[in-house]
Protein backbone atom coordinates (compact mmCIF):
# COMPACT_ATOMS: atom_id res chain seq x y z
CA UNK A 1 0.00 0.00 0.00
CA UNK A 2 1.35 3.43 -0.91
CA UNK A 3 1.40 5.91 1.95
CA UNK A 4 -1.34 8.50 1.42
CA UNK A 5 -1.08 11.53 3.75
CA UNK A 6 -4.68 12.51 3.06
CA UNK A 7 -6.12 9.24 4.38
CA UNK A 8 -3.39 8.01 6.72
CA UNK A 9 -3.85 7.24 10.38
CA UNK A 10 -1.56 10.03 11.52
CA UNK A 11 0.04 9.57 14.93
CA UNK A 12 3.42 11.27 14.83
CA UNK A 13 4.60 13.43 17.71
CA UNK A 14 3.68 16.62 15.88
CA UNK A 15 2.59 18.13 13.61
CA UNK A 16 -0.65 16.33 14.36
CA UNK A 17 -3.78 15.67 12.35
CA UNK A 18 -5.74 18.84 11.56
CA UNK A 19 -9.52 19.16 11.73
CA UNK A 20 -11.26 19.94 8.40
CA UNK A 21 -12.66 23.14 9.91
CA UNK A 22 -9.13 24.34 10.57
CA UNK A 23 -8.01 23.40 7.06
CA UNK A 24 -10.94 25.26 5.51
CA UNK A 25 -10.15 28.36 7.53
CA UNK A 26 -6.86 28.69 5.64
CA UNK A 27 -8.59 28.80 2.25
CA UNK A 28 -9.84 32.38 2.60
CA UNK A 29 -8.67 34.78 -0.10
CA UNK A 30 -5.76 37.06 0.73
CA UNK A 31 -6.58 39.79 3.22
CA UNK A 32 -4.81 42.99 4.21
CA UNK A 33 -2.89 42.20 7.38
CA UNK A 34 -3.02 45.91 8.30
CA UNK A 35 -6.78 46.16 7.75
CA UNK A 36 -9.78 45.95 10.05
CA UNK A 37 -10.67 42.35 9.17
CA UNK A 38 -7.31 40.94 10.21
CA UNK A 39 -7.18 43.16 13.28
CA UNK A 40 -10.50 41.62 14.27
CA UNK A 41 -9.04 38.12 13.85
CA UNK A 42 -6.13 39.00 16.12
CA UNK A 43 -8.50 40.49 18.69
CA UNK A 44 -10.50 37.25 18.75
CA UNK A 45 -7.34 35.15 19.10
CA UNK A 46 -6.26 37.33 22.03
CA UNK A 47 -9.56 36.61 23.77
CA UNK A 48 -9.13 32.87 23.22
CA UNK A 49 -5.46 32.41 24.14
CA UNK A 50 -6.06 32.38 27.92
CA UNK A 51 -8.21 29.27 27.33
CA UNK A 52 -5.19 27.56 25.80
CA UNK A 53 -2.73 28.47 28.54
CA UNK A 54 -5.20 28.23 31.41
CA UNK A 55 -3.98 31.61 32.61
CA UNK A 56 -4.20 35.27 31.83
CA UNK A 57 -1.15 37.43 31.44
CA UNK A 58 0.61 38.66 28.32
CA UNK A 59 0.56 36.51 25.20
CA UNK A 60 2.05 36.92 21.75
CA UNK A 61 1.83 35.05 18.46
CA UNK A 62 5.01 34.64 16.44
CA UNK A 63 5.21 33.58 12.81
CA UNK A 64 7.76 30.79 13.10
CA UNK A 65 8.06 27.28 14.47
CA UNK A 66 8.25 26.38 18.13
CA UNK A 67 11.99 26.86 18.02
CA UNK A 68 11.38 30.48 17.02
CA UNK A 69 9.31 30.85 20.18
CA UNK A 70 12.15 29.42 22.25
CA UNK A 71 14.65 31.76 20.65
CA UNK A 72 12.32 34.69 21.34
CA UNK A 73 11.90 33.70 24.99
CA UNK A 74 15.55 33.03 25.71
CA UNK A 75 16.95 35.98 23.74
CA UNK A 76 14.52 38.36 25.45
CA UNK A 77 14.71 36.95 28.99
CA UNK A 78 17.97 35.10 29.64
CA UNK A 79 19.71 37.52 32.04
CA UNK A 80 22.83 39.37 31.01
CA UNK A 81 24.21 39.10 34.53
CA UNK A 82 23.98 36.17 36.91
CA UNK A 83 23.79 32.49 36.04
CA UNK A 84 21.25 30.65 33.96
CA UNK A 85 20.46 27.05 34.91
CA UNK A 86 19.46 24.66 32.11
CA UNK A 87 17.95 21.25 32.87
CA UNK A 88 18.15 18.67 30.09
CA UNK A 89 17.15 15.03 29.65
CA UNK A 90 16.51 14.67 25.93
CA UNK A 91 16.98 16.16 22.50
CA UNK A 92 14.95 19.29 23.19
CA UNK A 93 16.60 19.96 26.52
CA UNK A 94 19.89 19.86 24.69
CA UNK A 95 18.48 22.26 22.10
CA UNK A 96 17.53 24.62 24.93
CA UNK A 97 21.13 24.49 26.10
CA UNK A 98 22.38 25.34 22.62
CA UNK A 99 20.06 28.34 22.28
CA UNK A 100 20.68 29.71 25.78
CA UNK A 101 24.44 29.59 25.31
CA UNK A 102 24.11 31.99 22.38
CA UNK A 103 22.77 34.63 24.77
CA UNK A 104 24.74 33.99 27.95
CA UNK A 105 28.24 32.96 28.89
CA UNK A 106 27.22 32.08 32.45
CA UNK A 107 25.27 28.85 31.95
CA UNK A 108 25.20 25.78 34.17
CA UNK A 109 23.69 22.69 32.57
CA UNK A 110 22.44 19.75 34.62
CA UNK A 111 21.70 16.68 32.52
CA UNK A 112 20.04 13.35 33.12
CA UNK A 113 20.29 10.34 30.78
CA UNK A 114 17.69 10.43 28.02
CA UNK A 115 14.52 8.84 29.36
CA UNK A 116 15.22 9.68 33.01
CA UNK A 117 13.69 12.55 34.98
CA UNK A 118 15.50 15.89 35.28
CA UNK A 119 17.82 16.06 38.34
CA UNK A 120 15.67 18.08 40.72
CA UNK A 121 17.89 17.59 43.80
CA UNK A 122 20.93 18.80 41.88
CA UNK A 123 18.91 21.74 40.59
CA UNK A 124 17.89 22.66 44.13
CA UNK A 125 21.53 22.62 45.20
CA UNK A 126 22.44 25.03 42.39
CA UNK A 127 19.51 27.32 43.20
CA UNK A 128 20.51 27.41 46.87
CA UNK A 129 23.80 29.06 45.87
CA UNK A 130 21.78 32.24 45.30
CA UNK A 131 23.21 33.46 41.98
CA UNK A 132 20.87 31.76 39.48
CA UNK A 133 18.74 34.33 37.69
CA UNK A 134 16.84 32.05 35.29
CA UNK A 135 15.89 28.37 35.07
CA UNK A 136 15.20 26.85 31.64
CA UNK A 137 13.48 23.48 31.31
CA UNK A 138 11.41 21.40 28.90
CA UNK A 139 8.07 20.38 30.37
CA UNK A 140 7.46 17.47 28.01
CA UNK A 141 10.50 15.90 26.35
CA UNK A 142 9.01 14.69 23.09
CA UNK A 143 12.17 12.93 21.97
CA UNK A 144 11.89 10.33 24.74
CA UNK A 145 8.19 10.44 25.63
CA UNK A 146 8.74 11.81 29.14
CA UNK A 147 7.05 14.60 31.06
CA UNK A 148 9.07 16.40 33.71
CA UNK A 149 7.46 17.11 37.07
CA UNK A 150 7.53 20.90 37.15
CA UNK A 151 5.30 20.96 40.22
CA UNK A 152 8.22 19.46 42.21
CA UNK A 153 10.72 21.87 40.70
CA UNK A 154 8.57 24.99 41.03
CA UNK A 155 8.93 25.69 44.80
CA UNK A 156 12.72 25.68 44.54
CA UNK A 157 12.68 28.07 41.59
CA UNK A 158 10.21 30.35 43.35
CA UNK A 159 12.29 30.45 46.52
CA UNK A 160 15.39 31.38 44.53
CA UNK A 161 13.71 34.32 42.80
CA UNK A 162 14.93 33.12 39.38
CA UNK A 163 12.84 33.53 36.25
CA UNK A 164 11.11 30.25 35.37
CA UNK A 165 11.30 29.76 31.58
CA UNK A 166 9.54 26.70 30.16
CA UNK A 167 9.48 24.95 26.80
CA UNK A 168 5.86 23.84 26.75
CA UNK A 169 5.69 23.16 23.02
CA UNK A 170 4.37 19.59 23.28
CA UNK A 171 2.77 20.07 26.70
CA UNK A 172 0.31 22.95 26.35
CA UNK A 173 -3.22 21.61 25.68
CA UNK A 174 -1.94 18.08 26.25
CA UNK A 175 -0.54 17.97 29.79
CA UNK A 176 -1.74 20.06 32.77
CA UNK A 177 0.55 23.06 33.26
CA UNK A 178 -0.32 25.27 36.22
CA UNK A 179 1.28 28.50 35.07
CA UNK A 180 0.16 30.67 37.97
CA UNK A 181 0.37 28.06 40.73
CA UNK A 182 3.89 27.02 39.70
CA UNK A 183 5.08 30.58 39.21
CA UNK A 184 6.06 30.09 35.57
CA UNK A 185 7.24 33.36 34.06
CA UNK A 186 7.30 32.38 30.39
CA UNK A 187 6.13 29.35 28.45
CA UNK A 188 6.20 28.60 24.73
CA UNK A 189 3.54 26.59 22.95
CA UNK A 190 3.63 25.29 19.38
CA UNK A 191 0.57 25.56 17.16
CA UNK A 192 1.08 22.04 15.74
CA UNK A 193 0.92 19.99 18.94
CA UNK A 194 -1.89 19.82 21.51
CA UNK A 195 -3.80 22.64 19.84
CA UNK A 196 -3.92 20.76 16.51
CA UNK A 197 -3.35 23.78 14.29
CA UNK A 198 -0.86 23.81 11.40
CA UNK A 199 2.84 24.15 12.11
CA UNK A 200 4.36 27.59 11.73
CA UNK A 201 3.21 29.62 14.73
CA UNK A 202 4.72 29.89 18.20
CA UNK A 203 2.66 31.18 21.12
CA UNK A 204 4.39 32.74 24.11
CA UNK A 205 2.81 33.43 27.51
CA UNK A 206 4.52 35.94 29.83
CA UNK A 207 3.92 36.81 33.45
CA UNK A 208 3.95 40.41 34.67
CA UNK A 209 7.42 39.79 36.05
CA UNK A 210 8.67 38.44 32.73
CA UNK A 211 7.25 41.37 30.86
CA UNK A 212 9.10 43.77 33.15
CA UNK A 213 12.32 41.80 32.63
CA UNK A 214 12.27 41.84 28.82
CA UNK A 215 15.35 43.18 27.08
CA UNK A 216 16.39 43.45 23.46
CA UNK A 217 17.19 40.16 21.80
CA UNK A 218 16.87 39.29 18.15
CA UNK A 219 15.29 41.88 15.88
CA UNK A 220 12.48 39.79 14.39
CA UNK A 221 11.70 37.89 17.60
CA UNK A 222 11.92 40.78 20.06
CA UNK A 223 9.07 39.97 22.46
CA UNK A 224 8.73 43.58 23.60
CA UNK A 225 7.99 44.64 20.03
CA UNK A 226 5.47 41.85 19.58
CA UNK A 227 3.71 42.82 22.81
CA UNK A 228 3.42 46.45 21.75
CA UNK A 229 1.91 45.41 18.43
CA UNK A 230 -0.53 42.80 19.70
CA UNK A 231 -2.00 45.25 22.19
CA UNK A 232 -3.20 47.09 19.07
CA UNK A 233 -4.41 43.80 17.54
CA UNK A 234 -1.50 43.96 15.14
CA UNK A 235 1.86 42.31 14.46
CA UNK A 236 5.21 44.10 14.13
CA UNK A 237 6.12 42.31 10.91
CA UNK A 238 4.18 40.58 8.13
CA UNK A 239 2.41 37.57 9.69
CA UNK A 240 1.47 34.23 8.12
CA UNK A 241 -2.16 35.28 7.66
CA UNK A 242 -3.58 31.84 6.73
CA UNK A 243 -2.00 30.35 9.84
CA UNK A 244 -3.60 33.01 12.03
CA UNK A 245 -6.98 32.12 10.52
CA UNK A 246 -6.32 28.44 11.22
CA UNK A 247 -5.20 29.28 14.77
CA UNK A 248 -8.46 31.08 15.46
CA UNK A 249 -10.48 28.05 14.31
CA UNK A 250 -8.35 25.62 16.32
CA UNK A 251 -8.86 27.77 19.41
CA UNK A 252 -12.61 27.77 18.82
CA UNK A 253 -12.55 23.97 18.64
CA UNK A 254 -10.63 23.89 21.91
CA UNK A 255 -13.19 26.22 23.47
CA UNK A 256 -15.98 23.86 22.41
CA UNK A 257 -14.21 20.83 23.87
CA UNK A 258 -12.84 22.81 26.85
CA UNK A 259 -9.22 22.61 27.95
CA UNK A 260 -10.17 20.24 30.78
CA UNK A 261 -11.93 17.98 28.30
CA UNK A 262 -8.96 17.85 25.95
CA UNK A 263 -6.51 17.18 28.77
CA UNK A 264 -8.70 14.36 30.08
CA UNK A 265 -9.10 12.76 26.64
CA UNK A 266 -5.38 13.00 25.94
CA UNK A 267 -4.57 11.40 29.30
CA UNK A 268 -6.97 8.52 28.68
CA UNK A 269 -5.54 7.94 25.19
CA UNK A 270 -2.04 7.88 26.70
CA UNK A 271 -3.06 5.32 29.31
CA UNK A 272 -4.66 3.18 26.61
CA UNK A 273 -1.52 3.40 24.45
CA UNK A 274 0.72 2.33 27.31
CA UNK A 275 -1.62 -0.52 28.25
CA UNK A 276 -1.87 -1.72 24.65
CA UNK A 277 1.92 -1.70 24.27
CA UNK A 278 2.37 -3.71 27.46
CA UNK A 279 -0.31 -6.20 26.39
CA UNK A 280 1.73 -7.21 23.33
CA UNK A 281 5.10 -7.22 25.04
CA UNK A 282 6.38 -3.80 23.96
CA UNK A 283 8.56 -1.84 26.38
CA UNK A 284 8.43 1.91 27.01
CA UNK A 285 11.71 3.76 26.55
CA UNK A 286 11.38 6.29 29.42
CA UNK A 287 10.92 5.70 33.10
CA UNK A 288 7.24 4.61 33.13
CA UNK A 289 6.59 6.77 36.23
CA UNK A 290 7.11 9.85 34.08
CA UNK A 291 5.69 8.68 30.75
CA UNK A 292 4.26 11.48 28.65
CA UNK A 293 0.56 11.94 28.02
CA UNK A 294 1.12 13.40 24.55
CA UNK A 295 3.61 10.96 23.02
CA UNK A 296 4.57 7.38 23.90
CA UNK A 297 8.13 6.27 23.11
CA UNK A 298 8.45 2.50 22.62
CA UNK A 299 11.61 0.43 22.20
CA UNK A 300 11.81 -1.54 18.98
CA UNK A 301 11.27 -5.22 19.79
CA UNK A 302 14.54 -7.15 20.04
CA UNK A 303 15.50 -8.49 16.64
CA UNK A 304 13.21 -6.18 14.69
CA UNK A 305 14.64 -3.23 12.80
CA UNK A 306 13.01 0.13 12.25
CA UNK A 307 12.10 -0.91 8.70
CA UNK A 308 10.22 -3.93 10.07
CA UNK A 309 8.14 -1.83 12.46
CA UNK A 310 7.71 1.84 11.69
CA UNK A 311 8.20 1.63 7.93
CA UNK A 312 5.94 -1.41 7.72
CA UNK A 313 3.24 0.52 9.53
CA UNK A 314 3.49 3.27 6.95
CA UNK A 315 3.99 1.29 3.77
CA UNK A 316 1.68 -1.65 4.48
CA UNK A 317 -1.01 -0.15 6.70
CA UNK A 318 -0.91 3.61 5.93
CA UNK A 319 -0.19 4.37 9.59
CA UNK A 320 2.31 7.13 10.40
CA UNK A 321 4.23 7.03 13.67
CA UNK A 322 7.58 8.67 14.37
CA UNK A 323 11.09 7.29 14.78
CA UNK A 324 13.77 8.17 17.29
CA UNK A 325 16.08 11.16 17.23
CA UNK A 326 19.84 11.41 17.64
CA UNK A 327 21.31 8.37 19.38
CA UNK A 328 17.85 6.78 19.51
CA UNK A 329 17.36 6.74 15.74
CA UNK A 330 16.36 3.24 14.71
CA UNK A 331 15.99 2.13 18.34
CA UNK A 332 12.56 3.47 19.28
CA UNK A 333 9.34 4.56 17.65
CA UNK A 334 6.99 7.20 19.01
CA UNK A 335 3.20 7.33 18.91
CA UNK A 336 1.65 10.77 19.28
CA UNK A 337 -1.83 10.96 20.84
CA UNK A 338 -2.43 14.68 21.30
CA UNK A 339 -4.57 17.29 19.61
CA UNK A 340 -7.60 15.70 17.96
CA UNK A 341 -6.24 12.13 18.00
CA UNK A 342 -8.97 9.74 19.08
CA UNK A 343 -9.90 6.10 19.70
CA UNK A 344 -10.18 4.93 16.06
CA UNK A 345 -6.60 6.09 15.50
CA UNK A 346 -5.27 3.91 18.32
CA UNK A 347 -7.32 0.89 17.27
CA UNK A 348 -6.04 1.03 13.69
CA UNK A 349 -2.43 1.59 14.75
CA UNK A 350 -2.36 -1.29 17.23
CA UNK A 351 -4.25 -3.65 14.93
CA UNK A 352 -1.46 -3.03 12.43
CA UNK A 353 1.24 -3.48 15.10
CA UNK A 354 -0.29 -6.79 16.10
CA UNK A 355 -0.13 -8.01 12.49
CA UNK A 356 3.53 -6.96 12.23
CA UNK A 357 4.43 -8.78 15.45
CA UNK A 358 2.38 -11.83 14.46
CA UNK A 359 4.24 -12.15 11.16
CA UNK A 360 7.55 -11.94 13.06
CA UNK A 361 6.38 -14.61 15.52
CA UNK A 362 6.48 -12.10 18.37
CA UNK A 363 2.79 -11.61 19.23
CA UNK A 364 1.93 -12.95 22.73
CA UNK A 365 -1.84 -12.99 22.18
CA UNK A 366 -3.88 -11.90 19.20
CA UNK A 367 -6.21 -9.01 20.04
CA UNK A 368 -4.59 -8.24 23.40
CA UNK A 369 -3.67 -4.67 22.47
CA UNK A 370 -7.11 -3.96 21.04
CA UNK A 371 -8.75 -5.35 24.16
CA UNK A 372 -6.59 -3.11 26.35
CA UNK A 373 -7.68 -0.08 24.34
CA UNK A 374 -11.34 -1.07 24.30
CA UNK A 375 -11.36 -1.45 28.10
CA UNK A 376 -10.41 2.23 28.39
CA UNK A 377 -12.76 3.63 25.77
CA UNK A 378 -15.65 5.64 27.21
CA UNK A 379 -19.00 3.90 27.38
CA UNK A 380 -21.86 5.42 25.37
CA UNK A 381 -24.42 7.36 27.43
C-alpha positions in Angstrom: 0.0 0.0 0.0 1.4 3.4 -0.9 1.4 5.9 2.0 -1.3 8.5 1.4 -1.1 11.5 3.7 -4.7 12.5 3.1 -6.1 9.2 4.4 -3.4 8.0 6.7 -3.8 7.2 10.4 -1.6 10.0 11.5 0.0 9.6 14.9 3.4 11.3 14.8 4.6 13.4 17.7 3.7 16.6 15.9 2.6 18.1 13.6 -0.6 16.3 14.4 -3.8 15.7 12.3 -5.7 18.8 11.6 -9.5 19.2 11.7 -11.3 19.9 8.4 -12.7 23.1 9.9 -9.1 24.3 10.6 -8.0 23.4 7.1 -10.9 25.3 5.5 -10.1 28.4 7.5 -6.9 28.7 5.6 -8.6 28.8 2.2 -9.8 32.4 2.6 -8.7 34.8 -0.1 -5.8 37.1 0.7 -6.6 39.8 3.2 -4.8 43.0 4.2 -2.9 42.2 7.4 -3.0 45.9 8.3 -6.8 46.2 7.7 -9.8 45.9 10.0 -10.7 42.3 9.2 -7.3 40.9 10.2 -7.2 43.2 13.3 -10.5 41.6 14.3 -9.0 38.1 13.8 -6.1 39.0 16.1 -8.5 40.5 18.7 -10.5 37.2 18.7 -7.3 35.2 19.1 -6.3 37.3 22.0 -9.6 36.6 23.8 -9.1 32.9 23.2 -5.5 32.4 24.1 -6.1 32.4 27.9 -8.2 29.3 27.3 -5.2 27.6 25.8 -2.7 28.5 28.5 -5.2 28.2 31.4 -4.0 31.6 32.6 -4.2 35.3 31.8 -1.1 37.4 31.4 0.6 38.7 28.3 0.6 36.5 25.2 2.0 36.9 21.8 1.8 35.0 18.5 5.0 34.6 16.4 5.2 33.6 12.8 7.8 30.8 13.1 8.1 27.3 14.5 8.2 26.4 18.1 12.0 26.9 18.0 11.4 30.5 17.0 9.3 30.9 20.2 12.1 29.4 22.2 14.6 31.8 20.6 12.3 34.7 21.3 11.9 33.7 25.0 15.6 33.0 25.7 17.0 36.0 23.7 14.5 38.4 25.4 14.7 36.9 29.0 18.0 35.1 29.6 19.7 37.5 32.0 22.8 39.4 31.0 24.2 39.1 34.5 24.0 36.2 36.9 23.8 32.5 36.0 21.2 30.7 34.0 20.5 27.1 34.9 19.5 24.7 32.1 18.0 21.2 32.9 18.2 18.7 30.1 17.2 15.0 29.6 16.5 14.7 25.9 17.0 16.2 22.5 14.9 19.3 23.2 16.6 20.0 26.5 19.9 19.9 24.7 18.5 22.3 22.1 17.5 24.6 24.9 21.1 24.5 26.1 22.4 25.3 22.6 20.1 28.3 22.3 20.7 29.7 25.8 24.4 29.6 25.3 24.1 32.0 22.4 22.8 34.6 24.8 24.7 34.0 28.0 28.2 33.0 28.9 27.2 32.1 32.5 25.3 28.9 32.0 25.2 25.8 34.2 23.7 22.7 32.6 22.4 19.7 34.6 21.7 16.7 32.5 20.0 13.3 33.1 20.3 10.3 30.8 17.7 10.4 28.0 14.5 8.8 29.4 15.2 9.7 33.0 13.7 12.6 35.0 15.5 15.9 35.3 17.8 16.1 38.3 15.7 18.1 40.7 17.9 17.6 43.8 20.9 18.8 41.9 18.9 21.7 40.6 17.9 22.7 44.1 21.5 22.6 45.2 22.4 25.0 42.4 19.5 27.3 43.2 20.5 27.4 46.9 23.8 29.1 45.9 21.8 32.2 45.3 23.2 33.5 42.0 20.9 31.8 39.5 18.7 34.3 37.7 16.8 32.0 35.3 15.9 28.4 35.1 15.2 26.9 31.6 13.5 23.5 31.3 11.4 21.4 28.9 8.1 20.4 30.4 7.5 17.5 28.0 10.5 15.9 26.4 9.0 14.7 23.1 12.2 12.9 22.0 11.9 10.3 24.7 8.2 10.4 25.6 8.7 11.8 29.1 7.0 14.6 31.1 9.1 16.4 33.7 7.5 17.1 37.1 7.5 20.9 37.2 5.3 21.0 40.2 8.2 19.5 42.2 10.7 21.9 40.7 8.6 25.0 41.0 8.9 25.7 44.8 12.7 25.7 44.5 12.7 28.1 41.6 10.2 30.4 43.4 12.3 30.5 46.5 15.4 31.4 44.5 13.7 34.3 42.8 14.9 33.1 39.4 12.8 33.5 36.2 11.1 30.2 35.4 11.3 29.8 31.6 9.5 26.7 30.2 9.5 25.0 26.8 5.9 23.8 26.8 5.7 23.2 23.0 4.4 19.6 23.3 2.8 20.1 26.7 0.3 23.0 26.4 -3.2 21.6 25.7 -1.9 18.1 26.3 -0.5 18.0 29.8 -1.7 20.1 32.8 0.5 23.1 33.3 -0.3 25.3 36.2 1.3 28.5 35.1 0.2 30.7 38.0 0.4 28.1 40.7 3.9 27.0 39.7 5.1 30.6 39.2 6.1 30.1 35.6 7.2 33.4 34.1 7.3 32.4 30.4 6.1 29.3 28.4 6.2 28.6 24.7 3.5 26.6 22.9 3.6 25.3 19.4 0.6 25.6 17.2 1.1 22.0 15.7 0.9 20.0 18.9 -1.9 19.8 21.5 -3.8 22.6 19.8 -3.9 20.8 16.5 -3.4 23.8 14.3 -0.9 23.8 11.4 2.8 24.1 12.1 4.4 27.6 11.7 3.2 29.6 14.7 4.7 29.9 18.2 2.7 31.2 21.1 4.4 32.7 24.1 2.8 33.4 27.5 4.5 35.9 29.8 3.9 36.8 33.5 3.9 40.4 34.7 7.4 39.8 36.0 8.7 38.4 32.7 7.2 41.4 30.9 9.1 43.8 33.1 12.3 41.8 32.6 12.3 41.8 28.8 15.3 43.2 27.1 16.4 43.5 23.5 17.2 40.2 21.8 16.9 39.3 18.1 15.3 41.9 15.9 12.5 39.8 14.4 11.7 37.9 17.6 11.9 40.8 20.1 9.1 40.0 22.5 8.7 43.6 23.6 8.0 44.6 20.0 5.5 41.9 19.6 3.7 42.8 22.8 3.4 46.4 21.7 1.9 45.4 18.4 -0.5 42.8 19.7 -2.0 45.2 22.2 -3.2 47.1 19.1 -4.4 43.8 17.5 -1.5 44.0 15.1 1.9 42.3 14.5 5.2 44.1 14.1 6.1 42.3 10.9 4.2 40.6 8.1 2.4 37.6 9.7 1.5 34.2 8.1 -2.2 35.3 7.7 -3.6 31.8 6.7 -2.0 30.3 9.8 -3.6 33.0 12.0 -7.0 32.1 10.5 -6.3 28.4 11.2 -5.2 29.3 14.8 -8.5 31.1 15.5 -10.5 28.1 14.3 -8.4 25.6 16.3 -8.9 27.8 19.4 -12.6 27.8 18.8 -12.6 24.0 18.6 -10.6 23.9 21.9 -13.2 26.2 23.5 -16.0 23.9 22.4 -14.2 20.8 23.9 -12.8 22.8 26.9 -9.2 22.6 28.0 -10.2 20.2 30.8 -11.9 18.0 28.3 -9.0 17.8 26.0 -6.5 17.2 28.8 -8.7 14.4 30.1 -9.1 12.8 26.6 -5.4 13.0 25.9 -4.6 11.4 29.3 -7.0 8.5 28.7 -5.5 7.9 25.2 -2.0 7.9 26.7 -3.1 5.3 29.3 -4.7 3.2 26.6 -1.5 3.4 24.4 0.7 2.3 27.3 -1.6 -0.5 28.3 -1.9 -1.7 24.6 1.9 -1.7 24.3 2.4 -3.7 27.5 -0.3 -6.2 26.4 1.7 -7.2 23.3 5.1 -7.2 25.0 6.4 -3.8 24.0 8.6 -1.8 26.4 8.4 1.9 27.0 11.7 3.8 26.6 11.4 6.3 29.4 10.9 5.7 33.1 7.2 4.6 33.1 6.6 6.8 36.2 7.1 9.9 34.1 5.7 8.7 30.7 4.3 11.5 28.6 0.6 11.9 28.0 1.1 13.4 24.6 3.6 11.0 23.0 4.6 7.4 23.9 8.1 6.3 23.1 8.4 2.5 22.6 11.6 0.4 22.2 11.8 -1.5 19.0 11.3 -5.2 19.8 14.5 -7.2 20.0 15.5 -8.5 16.6 13.2 -6.2 14.7 14.6 -3.2 12.8 13.0 0.1 12.2 12.1 -0.9 8.7 10.2 -3.9 10.1 8.1 -1.8 12.5 7.7 1.8 11.7 8.2 1.6 7.9 5.9 -1.4 7.7 3.2 0.5 9.5 3.5 3.3 7.0 4.0 1.3 3.8 1.7 -1.6 4.5 -1.0 -0.2 6.7 -0.9 3.6 5.9 -0.2 4.4 9.6 2.3 7.1 10.4 4.2 7.0 13.7 7.6 8.7 14.4 11.1 7.3 14.8 13.8 8.2 17.3 16.1 11.2 17.2 19.8 11.4 17.6 21.3 8.4 19.4 17.8 6.8 19.5 17.4 6.7 15.7 16.4 3.2 14.7 16.0 2.1 18.3 12.6 3.5 19.3 9.3 4.6 17.6 7.0 7.2 19.0 3.2 7.3 18.9 1.6 10.8 19.3 -1.8 11.0 20.8 -2.4 14.7 21.3 -4.6 17.3 19.6 -7.6 15.7 18.0 -6.2 12.1 18.0 -9.0 9.7 19.1 -9.9 6.1 19.7 -10.2 4.9 16.1 -6.6 6.1 15.5 -5.3 3.9 18.3 -7.3 0.9 17.3 -6.0 1.0 13.7 -2.4 1.6 14.8 -2.4 -1.3 17.2 -4.2 -3.7 14.9 -1.5 -3.0 12.4 1.2 -3.5 15.1 -0.3 -6.8 16.1 -0.1 -8.0 12.5 3.5 -7.0 12.2 4.4 -8.8 15.4 2.4 -11.8 14.5 4.2 -12.2 11.2 7.5 -11.9 13.1 6.4 -14.6 15.5 6.5 -12.1 18.4 2.8 -11.6 19.2 1.9 -12.9 22.7 -1.8 -13.0 22.2 -3.9 -11.9 19.2 -6.2 -9.0 20.0 -4.6 -8.2 23.4 -3.7 -4.7 22.5 -7.1 -4.0 21.0 -8.8 -5.4 24.2 -6.6 -3.1 26.3 -7.7 -0.1 24.3 -11.3 -1.1 24.3 -11.4 -1.4 28.1 -10.4 2.2 28.4 -12.8 3.6 25.8 -15.6 5.6 27.2 -19.0 3.9 27.4 -21.9 5.4 25.4 -24.4 7.4 27.4 
